């Protein structure tokens, strides 16, 4: 292994902190909203623009030593569903939804008047087994390309814990909190399953478990919820805050040092 570690990050990135702490070279290939298939086979289109990104695997350097991956949540619609529930249960969201629905209704009338409407396919769902197979296939393909690199699967931080209170910490009710916690548990199970069967070159970083006492509503949350500050700044809601990113970086550093 080279004197200076070379770290590549895929999916959602938390590698900048570890790279700095380890004096490592960082290749950040992450892209907001990327799915597992955007890592290996599918181009990703940037929202509100014509920009497209090649599959992240195509740009992994040959000399990389460490690969960190946080991905899969977008395949399951995890954060997207949380944002929709938040939007549907706030005054701002309800107002915007009214205008959006009105605009869409007008578009539908115009479409019916001038052309035959197309039937949109129903949203696809993916079973737990299919999701684990997809994640495993992506990890295997990355390992084939970089057989000398060690892969670290970095779990998502917990958004919702036992202290998360409906109406105070989130805009929606307990039923939806439980739904989102189940999705997060499914992600954690997939990470554990994939990493345990590839333990020689793949390690799970158990951030979901580690962060259980730092979810929304806790005394020291590691994630951002809904706030007017983030709305005005267009900041990422339901994503790690500074303390969360530092916690992930710290755990990654410990595990990388242990592996090396």
Rosetta silent file (secondary structure, phi, psi, omega in degrees, C-alpha in Angstrom):
SEQUENCE: XXXXXXXXXXXXXXXXXXXXXXXXXXXXXXXXXXXXXXXXXXXXXXXXXXXXXXXXXXXXXXXXXXXXXXXXXXXXXXXXXXXXXXXXXXXXXXXXXXXXXXXXXXXXXXXXXXXXXXXXXXXXXXXXXXXXXXXXXXXXXXXXXXXXXXXXXXXXXXXXXXXXXXXXXXXXXXXXXXXXXXXXXXXXXXXXXXXXXXXXXXXXXXXXXXXXXXXXXXXXXXXXXXXXXXXXXXXXXXXXXXXXXXXXXXXXXXXXXXXX
SCORE:     score description
SCORE:     0.000 S_00000001
   1 L     0.000  143.103 -176.948    0.000    0.000    0.000 S_00000001
   2 L   -65.979  158.948  179.722    1.285    3.480   -0.793 S_00000001
   3 L   -61.355  -41.813  176.842    2.651    5.761    1.960 S_00000001
   4 L   -98.548  121.204  178.291   -0.250    8.161    1.414 S_00000001
   5 L   -64.684  146.159  174.865   -3.651    6.501    1.498 S_00000001
   6 E  -117.194  116.393 -178.154   -5.946    7.209   -1.410 S_00000001
   7 E  -108.501  131.737  172.719   -9.639    7.310   -0.457 S_00000001
   8 E  -115.781  135.385  179.408  -12.499    7.354   -2.981 S_00000001
   9 E  -114.673  135.097 -179.232  -16.045    8.105   -1.839 S_00000001
  10 E  -124.370  158.445  179.724  -19.169    6.950   -3.668 S_00000001
  11 E    74.649 -126.029  176.062  -22.848    7.569   -3.078 S_00000001
  12 L   -96.009  131.232 -166.745  -23.280   10.095   -0.268 S_00000001
  13 L   -94.730  129.637  166.430  -19.943   11.400    0.943 S_00000001
  14 L  -128.499   17.082 -170.148  -18.604   11.490    4.491 S_00000001
  15 H   -85.696  -13.788 -176.688  -15.011   10.797    3.443 S_00000001
  16 H   -61.766  -40.496  178.432  -13.626   14.342    3.514 S_00000001
  17 H   -61.892  -54.409  177.362  -13.233   14.235    7.310 S_00000001
  18 H   -58.684  -37.818 -179.573  -11.373   10.904    7.405 S_00000001
  19 H   -61.273  -42.852  178.567   -9.225   11.935    4.459 S_00000001
  20 H   -66.593  -43.881 -178.572   -8.058   15.017    6.313 S_00000001
  21 H   -65.401  -28.233 -178.430   -7.484   13.184    9.584 S_00000001
  22 L  -100.169    5.650 -175.772   -5.427   10.510    7.820 S_00000001
  23 L    52.227   40.138 -175.788   -3.564   12.952    5.555 S_00000001
  24 L   -98.160  157.311  172.102   -4.991   10.918    2.690 S_00000001
  25 E   -79.635  135.962 -177.559   -5.690   11.841   -0.903 S_00000001
  26 E  -116.883  128.870  169.228   -9.449   12.092   -1.564 S_00000001
  27 E  -113.822  106.655 -176.399  -11.306   11.388   -4.800 S_00000001
  28 E   -96.320  108.888 -178.695  -14.925   12.427   -4.212 S_00000001
  29 L  -107.470   11.883 -174.882  -17.212   10.860   -6.813 S_00000001
  30 L   -73.093  159.299  176.427  -20.452   11.333   -4.917 S_00000001
  31 L  -150.285  128.912 -178.391  -23.555   13.003   -6.277 S_00000001
  32 L   -58.325  132.149  178.248  -26.657   14.033   -4.357 S_00000001
  33 L    87.701    2.286 -177.320  -29.614   11.792   -5.138 S_00000001
  34 L   -67.727  141.744  173.176  -27.542    8.959   -6.608 S_00000001
  35 L   -98.286  175.077  176.481  -28.960    5.442   -6.531 S_00000001
  36 H   -58.812  -40.763 -178.062  -26.997    2.200   -6.391 S_00000001
  37 H   -71.156  -23.162  173.651  -27.333    1.819  -10.154 S_00000001
  38 H   -69.236  -18.312  177.155  -25.936    5.344  -10.650 S_00000001
  39 H   -76.132  -37.288 -170.421  -22.752    3.996   -9.106 S_00000001
  40 H  -114.307  -41.489 -168.621  -22.284    1.184  -11.622 S_00000001
  41 L  -127.213  -27.609 -171.510  -24.498    1.226  -14.715 S_00000001
  42 L  -109.127  136.872  171.554  -26.842    4.201  -15.053 S_00000001
  43 L   -66.381  152.038  177.028  -26.111    7.835  -15.832 S_00000001
  44 E  -114.392  133.370  177.587  -27.544   10.325  -13.359 S_00000001
  45 E   -96.550  132.683  177.824  -29.328   13.486  -14.429 S_00000001
  46 L   -74.497  138.631  179.394  -28.920   16.587  -12.292 S_00000001
  47 L   -64.989  141.557  175.396  -32.230   18.125  -11.152 S_00000001
  48 L    63.576   23.073  175.883  -33.358   21.295  -12.947 S_00000001
  49 L  -154.412  171.709  178.407  -30.581   21.064  -15.545 S_00000001
  50 L   -95.398    8.360 -178.861  -29.465   19.073  -18.558 S_00000001
  51 L   -71.460  136.768  175.014  -26.263   17.957  -16.828 S_00000001
  52 E  -125.261  151.348  179.999  -25.663   14.217  -16.645 S_00000001
  53 E  -118.885  133.897  176.466  -23.093   12.267  -14.661 S_00000001
  54 L   -67.082  156.903  175.310  -21.450    9.051  -15.802 S_00000001
  55 L   -50.796  136.327 -172.472  -21.687    6.045  -13.479 S_00000001
  56 H   -61.081  -31.458 -177.402  -19.364    6.734  -10.564 S_00000001
  57 H   -60.741  -27.541 -176.315  -17.467    3.463  -10.996 S_00000001
  58 H   -67.859  -16.167 -176.634  -16.060    4.689  -14.320 S_00000001
  59 H  -113.050    9.621  177.497  -13.971    7.321  -12.530 S_00000001
  60 L   -69.726  124.762  179.818  -12.564    5.274   -9.652 S_00000001
  61 L   -66.134  150.994 -178.997   -8.755    5.597   -9.805 S_00000001
  62 L   -71.194  -23.139 -174.900   -6.743    2.409  -10.168 S_00000001
  63 L   -96.926   16.190 -176.627   -4.484    3.262   -7.224 S_00000001
  64 L   -69.975  141.585  179.576   -7.255    3.717   -4.639 S_00000001
  65 L  -101.990  -37.108 -175.721   -6.732    2.053   -1.240 S_00000001
  66 E  -128.799  136.357  174.001  -10.033    2.779    0.515 S_00000001
  67 E  -124.588  124.779  175.692  -13.549    3.130   -0.896 S_00000001
  68 E  -107.230  139.313 -177.965  -16.374    4.483    1.241 S_00000001
  69 E  -136.441  126.556  165.947  -19.978    4.001    0.160 S_00000001
  70 E  -127.604  108.242 -175.479  -23.243    5.306    1.574 S_00000001
  71 L  -158.551  168.358  178.422  -26.029    4.489   -0.865 S_00000001
  72 L   112.700  -27.737 -179.757  -29.329    2.667   -1.251 S_00000001
  73 L   -61.488  -37.796  179.774  -31.617    5.139    0.483 S_00000001
  74 L   -72.631  -26.366  174.841  -32.661    6.697   -2.815 S_00000001
  75 L   -64.684  -32.024 -178.798  -33.443    3.250   -4.247 S_00000001
  76 L   -97.488    0.132 -179.214  -35.998    2.849   -1.443 S_00000001
  77 L    68.419   28.053 -172.123  -37.260    6.442   -1.572 S_00000001
  78 H   -60.325  -67.659 -177.439  -36.138    6.908    2.051 S_00000001
  79 H   -68.659  -32.940  178.200  -35.398   10.629    2.310 S_00000001
  80 H   -58.913  -42.104  178.815  -37.814   11.401   -0.512 S_00000001
  81 H   -69.711  -37.174  177.090  -40.712    9.950    1.483 S_00000001
  82 H   -62.233  -44.238  179.341  -39.620   11.786    4.630 S_00000001
  83 H   -64.928  -39.370  179.356  -39.559   15.065    2.713 S_00000001
  84 H   -64.400  -44.113  178.574  -42.969   14.366    1.150 S_00000001
  85 H   -62.398  -38.054  178.352  -44.520   13.632    4.546 S_00000001
  86 H   -66.003  -46.384 -179.049  -42.992   16.831    5.898 S_00000001
  87 H   -61.313  -40.057 -176.452  -44.189   18.859    2.914 S_00000001
  88 H   -73.337  -13.090 -174.545  -47.715   17.451    3.141 S_00000001
  89 L  -120.603   19.361  174.803  -48.045   18.379    6.812 S_00000001
  90 L  -123.244  154.756 -177.959  -46.747   21.957    6.900 S_00000001
  91 H   -61.969  -44.046  179.153  -48.529   25.181    5.931 S_00000001
  92 H   -60.338  -45.783 -179.114  -45.867   26.116    3.392 S_00000001
  93 H   -64.564  -43.199  179.785  -46.026   22.671    1.842 S_00000001
  94 H   -63.214  -39.656  178.669  -49.812   22.564    1.707 S_00000001
  95 H   -63.591  -46.862  179.618  -49.913   26.004    0.045 S_00000001
  96 H   -64.152  -40.078  178.850  -47.337   24.999   -2.550 S_00000001
  97 H   -60.358  -36.789  179.212  -49.129   21.692   -3.158 S_00000001
  98 H   -61.238  -47.281 -178.608  -52.352   23.611   -3.879 S_00000001
  99 H   -69.424  -38.378  178.852  -50.696   25.688   -6.583 S_00000001
 100 H   -63.732  -44.352  178.663  -48.786   22.717   -8.003 S_00000001
 101 H   -62.652  -38.745  179.395  -51.994   20.667   -8.222 S_00000001
 102 H   -64.965  -43.442  178.673  -53.772   23.580   -9.918 S_00000001
 103 H   -63.687  -43.952  179.502  -50.966   23.925  -12.482 S_00000001
 104 H   -63.925  -35.878  178.454  -50.930   20.176  -13.114 S_00000001
 105 H   -64.899  -40.924  178.135  -54.714   20.170  -13.570 S_00000001
 106 H   -64.495  -43.373  178.261  -54.453   22.897  -16.208 S_00000001
 107 H   -60.234  -40.387 -179.262  -51.659   20.972  -17.956 S_00000001
 108 H   -64.228  -40.052  178.896  -53.799   17.830  -17.942 S_00000001
 109 H   -63.485  -44.101  179.003  -56.728   19.685  -19.537 S_00000001
 110 H   -63.714  -41.394 -179.495  -54.471   21.076  -22.255 S_00000001
 111 H   -62.020  -45.498  179.710  -52.926   17.640  -22.852 S_00000001
 112 H   -64.868  -31.294 -176.963  -56.325   15.977  -23.259 S_00000001
 113 H   -74.051  -30.790 -171.558  -57.425   18.724  -25.619 S_00000001
 114 H  -114.233  -12.359  178.181  -54.507   18.456  -28.022 S_00000001
 115 L  -158.270  164.645  179.009  -53.193   14.886  -27.833 S_00000001
 116 L   -74.745  124.174 -177.312  -53.936   11.409  -26.588 S_00000001
 117 L   -66.646  144.907  175.944  -52.769   11.137  -22.998 S_00000001
 118 L   -94.411  142.527  177.787  -50.083    8.609  -22.163 S_00000001
 119 L   -87.997  119.718 -179.540  -50.521    6.272  -19.233 S_00000001
 120 L   -76.600  138.855  177.370  -47.604    6.592  -16.854 S_00000001
 121 L   -66.798  149.326  178.704  -46.281    3.330  -15.454 S_00000001
 122 L   -66.306  149.936  179.496  -46.842    2.703  -11.774 S_00000001
 123 L   -61.300  135.431 -177.011  -43.947    3.443   -9.440 S_00000001
 124 L   -79.808  150.811  175.182  -41.767    0.389   -9.069 S_00000001
 125 L  -120.753  160.414 -178.373  -41.149   -1.291   -5.739 S_00000001
 126 L  -134.195  132.495 -179.206  -38.268   -3.487   -4.721 S_00000001
 127 L   -76.625  166.235  178.862  -38.353   -6.353   -2.234 S_00000001
 128 H   -59.806  -42.590 -179.689  -35.821   -6.760    0.559 S_00000001
 129 H   -64.805  -42.671  179.244  -34.183   -9.685   -1.249 S_00000001
 130 H   -64.469  -38.686 -179.891  -33.976   -7.765   -4.531 S_00000001
 131 H   -66.260  -43.406  178.090  -32.487   -4.770   -2.759 S_00000001
 132 H   -63.207  -41.731  177.566  -29.824   -6.883   -1.042 S_00000001
 133 H   -62.750  -40.897  179.697  -28.990   -8.549   -4.369 S_00000001
 134 H   -64.172  -46.657  179.872  -28.709   -5.141   -6.056 S_00000001
 135 H   -63.352  -43.609  178.787  -26.432   -3.774   -3.352 S_00000001
 136 H   -61.342  -39.990  178.456  -24.315   -6.935   -3.370 S_00000001
 137 H   -63.843  -39.615  178.627  -23.988   -6.774   -7.142 S_00000001
 138 H   -65.540  -45.587  179.979  -22.821   -3.157   -6.977 S_00000001
 139 H   -62.733  -41.417  179.524  -20.254   -3.948   -4.275 S_00000001
 140 H   -63.427  -39.724 -178.971  -18.993   -6.964   -6.233 S_00000001
 141 H   -66.903  -38.695  176.856  -18.595   -4.897   -9.393 S_00000001
 142 H   -65.040  -41.414  179.789  -16.601   -2.257   -7.515 S_00000001
 143 H   -64.917  -37.405  177.235  -14.401   -4.981   -5.999 S_00000001
 144 H   -61.571  -38.370 -178.261  -13.776   -6.474   -9.445 S_00000001
 145 H   -75.390  -35.065 -176.824  -12.561   -3.102  -10.694 S_00000001
 146 L  -130.266   71.016 -173.458  -10.415   -2.361   -7.618 S_00000001
 147 L   -64.540  -19.262 -178.641   -9.492   -5.745   -6.055 S_00000001
 148 L   -92.299   -5.593 -178.934   -6.787   -4.244   -3.831 S_00000001
 149 L   -89.780  146.593  173.918   -9.042   -1.639   -2.230 S_00000001
 150 E   -97.674  132.258 -177.176  -10.932   -2.180    1.017 S_00000001
 151 E   -99.358  132.010  175.049  -14.580   -1.117    0.887 S_00000001
 152 E  -113.939  115.513  176.177  -16.302    0.496    3.860 S_00000001
 153 E   -87.274  108.610 -174.703  -20.115    0.498    3.782 S_00000001
 154 E   -95.983  112.730 -177.613  -21.059    3.522    5.878 S_00000001
 155 L   -66.387  157.187  173.595  -24.599    3.271    7.242 S_00000001
 156 L   -68.961  144.401  172.660  -26.995    6.218    7.286 S_00000001
 157 L   -67.347  148.778  178.647  -27.295    8.106   10.548 S_00000001
 158 L   -68.340  127.517  175.249  -30.527    7.488   12.451 S_00000001
 159 L   -87.646  -39.644 -173.080  -33.126   10.166   11.717 S_00000001
 160 E  -123.069  129.505  179.211  -35.810    8.962   14.095 S_00000001
 161 L  -128.871 -168.006 -177.819  -35.334    7.527   17.576 S_00000001
 162 L   -68.500  -20.496 -179.258  -37.338    6.890   20.740 S_00000001
 163 L   -93.191   -4.984  179.440  -37.161   10.597   21.624 S_00000001
 164 L   -70.398  121.342 -173.609  -38.509   11.818   18.262 S_00000001
 165 L  -112.557  125.848  177.273  -41.886   13.423   19.007 S_00000001
 166 E   -60.019  139.737  178.248  -44.628   14.023   16.391 S_00000001
 167 L    84.108  -20.629  177.528  -45.572   17.670   16.042 S_00000001
 168 L  -107.148  -51.973 -177.372  -42.441   18.840   17.836 S_00000001
 169 L   -96.769  -26.313  177.242  -39.506   17.286   16.003 S_00000001
 170 E  -138.266  159.214 -175.229  -41.317   16.300   12.800 S_00000001
 171 L   -84.610  -10.986 -174.968  -44.472   17.510   11.080 S_00000001
 172 L  -110.616  175.942 -171.377  -46.041   14.056   10.692 S_00000001
 173 L   -87.851  178.789 -176.113  -47.466   11.443   13.051 S_00000001
 174 H   -63.709  -33.990 -179.836  -46.128    8.391   14.865 S_00000001
 175 H   -60.565  -41.618  179.424  -47.371    5.997   12.175 S_00000001
 176 H   -74.822  -33.069  173.892  -45.153    7.633    9.560 S_00000001
 177 H   -58.733  -46.863  179.460  -42.225    7.832   11.987 S_00000001
 178 H   -62.265  -38.422  178.073  -42.520    4.068   12.467 S_00000001
 179 H   -60.871  -47.156 -178.121  -42.708    3.578    8.700 S_00000001
 180 H   -69.235  -33.171  176.034  -39.507    5.527    8.130 S_00000001
 181 H   -65.657  -36.585  177.007  -37.754    3.730   10.987 S_00000001
 182 H   -64.675  -40.669  176.831  -38.656    0.425    9.320 S_00000001
 183 H   -61.140  -44.707  179.476  -37.131    1.637    6.053 S_00000001
 184 H   -62.749  -38.262  177.827  -33.956    2.633    7.897 S_00000001
 185 H   -65.422  -36.633  176.793  -33.841   -0.786    9.582 S_00000001
 186 H   -64.003  -39.844  176.054  -34.156   -2.428    6.169 S_00000001
 187 H   -62.729  -45.572 -179.726  -31.177   -0.416    4.940 S_00000001
 188 H   -61.187  -43.117  179.755  -29.160   -1.410    7.995 S_00000001
 189 H   -61.480  -41.918  179.907  -30.040   -5.101    7.511 S_00000001
 190 H   -63.871  -44.040  178.099  -28.946   -4.953    3.866 S_00000001
 191 H   -58.570  -45.524 -178.789  -25.609   -3.345    4.795 S_00000001
 192 H   -63.459  -43.773 -178.200  -25.006   -6.021    7.426 S_00000001
 193 H   -64.309  -46.812 -177.179  -25.941   -8.855    5.074 S_00000001
 194 H   -66.281  -45.586 -176.495  -23.793   -7.604    2.191 S_00000001
 195 H   -69.154  -39.360 -175.220  -20.728   -6.810    4.306 S_00000001
 196 H   -65.596  -28.614  179.651  -20.784  -10.016    6.388 S_00000001
 197 L   -88.669    2.185 -179.992  -20.593  -12.215    3.284 S_00000001
 198 L  -136.372   35.295 -167.552  -17.633  -10.218    1.921 S_00000001
 199 L   -64.197  -19.991 -179.597  -15.752   -9.607    5.166 S_00000001
 200 L   -67.673  -28.791 -176.775  -12.256  -10.106    3.703 S_00000001
 201 L  -135.686    8.933 -179.070  -12.482   -6.892    1.709 S_00000001
 202 E  -139.511  130.307 -177.895  -15.681   -5.159    2.871 S_00000001
 203 E  -127.085  135.700  176.321  -16.471   -3.687    6.307 S_00000001
 204 E   -88.840  134.492  174.997  -19.716   -2.223    7.606 S_00000001
 205 E  -102.588  106.625 -166.233  -19.511    1.021    9.577 S_00000001
 206 L   -79.411   57.408 -175.817  -22.490    0.714   11.988 S_00000001
 207 H   -67.331  -26.889  179.166  -23.459    4.387   12.145 S_00000001
 208 H   -62.956  -44.226  178.725  -27.191    3.647   12.357 S_00000001
 209 H   -69.339  -45.644 -177.269  -26.678    1.872   15.679 S_00000001
 210 H   -60.548  -32.179 -173.635  -24.073    4.320   16.960 S_00000001
 211 L   -95.612    8.735 -176.218  -26.344    7.306   16.269 S_00000001
 212 H   -57.294  -34.748 -179.889  -29.539    5.972   17.870 S_00000001
 213 H   -89.366   12.262 -179.227  -29.228    8.401   20.797 S_00000001
 214 H  -130.059   30.589  177.893  -28.573   11.310   18.427 S_00000001
 215 L   -82.515  178.770  177.067  -31.713   11.257   16.283 S_00000001
 216 E   -58.151  134.355 -179.026  -34.172   14.137   15.906 S_00000001
 217 L    95.864  -11.482  178.718  -35.529   15.139   19.307 S_00000001
 218 L   -79.484  170.860  179.881  -32.449   14.036   21.229 S_00000001
 219 L   -67.978  -30.345  179.434  -30.327   16.402   23.325 S_00000001
 220 L  -135.309   78.360 -179.248  -27.569   16.322   20.702 S_00000001
 221 L   -68.801  143.282  177.727  -28.987   15.415   17.283 S_00000001
 222 L  -100.157    6.003 -179.361  -26.531   14.484   14.545 S_00000001
 223 E  -132.767  155.517  177.331  -29.029   15.250   11.766 S_00000001
 224 L   -92.519  139.750  173.049  -30.929   18.315   10.594 S_00000001
 225 L  -100.952 -148.869  177.097  -34.709   18.395   10.616 S_00000001
 226 L   -85.956  130.823  175.150  -37.068   20.976    9.109 S_00000001
 227 L  -150.955  151.030  178.341  -36.161   24.594    9.822 S_00000001
 228 H   -64.687  -32.284  178.736  -36.860   27.957    8.238 S_00000001
 229 H   -59.877  -46.195 -179.915  -33.094   28.600    8.185 S_00000001
 230 H   -68.131  -35.644  178.639  -32.503   25.591    5.942 S_00000001
 231 H   -61.168  -46.732 -178.326  -35.480   26.497    3.749 S_00000001
 232 H   -70.517  -34.512 -179.250  -34.108   29.994    3.098 S_00000001
 233 H   -87.582   -2.748 -176.032  -30.537   28.744    2.683 S_00000001
 234 L    56.548   36.926  179.647  -31.679   25.777    0.553 S_00000001
 235 L   -79.709  161.924 -178.085  -29.764   23.550    2.920 S_00000001
 236 L   -78.099  112.305  175.509  -30.190   19.756    3.007 S_00000001
 237 L   -81.358  150.167  179.776  -32.933   18.762    5.445 S_00000001
 238 L    59.027   40.244  175.613  -32.831   15.325    7.092 S_00000001
 239 L  -130.264  165.208 -179.444  -29.109   15.043    6.422 S_00000001
 240 E   -59.952  140.335  169.899  -26.138   14.983    8.825 S_00000001
 241 L   -90.208 -172.291 -175.889  -25.219   18.210   10.584 S_00000001
 242 H   -60.621  -43.844 -179.519  -21.629   19.129   11.487 S_00000001
 243 H   -64.482  -36.506  177.748  -21.613   16.976   14.631 S_00000001
 244 H   -65.260  -44.016  179.282  -23.002   14.054   12.646 S_00000001
 245 H   -64.921  -37.943  177.668  -20.361   14.364    9.960 S_00000001
 246 H   -65.667  -38.155  179.179  -17.649   14.588   12.615 S_00000001
 247 H   -65.226  -42.275  177.965  -19.003   11.449   14.301 S_00000001
 248 H   -63.897  -45.254  179.875  -18.962    9.527   11.013 S_00000001
 249 H   -59.852  -43.739 -178.771  -15.458   10.755   10.245 S_00000001
 250 H   -62.212  -44.215 -179.540  -14.212    9.750   13.693 S_00000001
 251 H   -67.343  -39.510  178.726  -15.638    6.232   13.441 S_00000001
 252 H   -63.640  -42.060  179.234  -14.287    5.776    9.932 S_00000001
 253 H   -58.980  -46.726  179.511  -10.804    6.854   11.000 S_00000001
 254 H   -59.357  -42.604 -176.669  -10.830    4.286   13.819 S_00000001
 255 H   -73.908  -35.204  177.641  -11.951    1.491   11.522 S_00000001
 256 H   -67.211  -43.110  178.635   -9.523    2.373    8.727 S_00000001
 257 H   -63.091  -38.824  178.503   -6.613    2.476   11.200 S_00000001
 258 H   -65.425  -39.260 -179.070   -7.716   -0.878   12.625 S_00000001
 259 H   -69.429  -30.118 -177.038   -7.891   -2.390    9.131 S_00000001
 260 L   -97.330    0.000    0.000   -4.419   -1.097    8.276 S_00000001
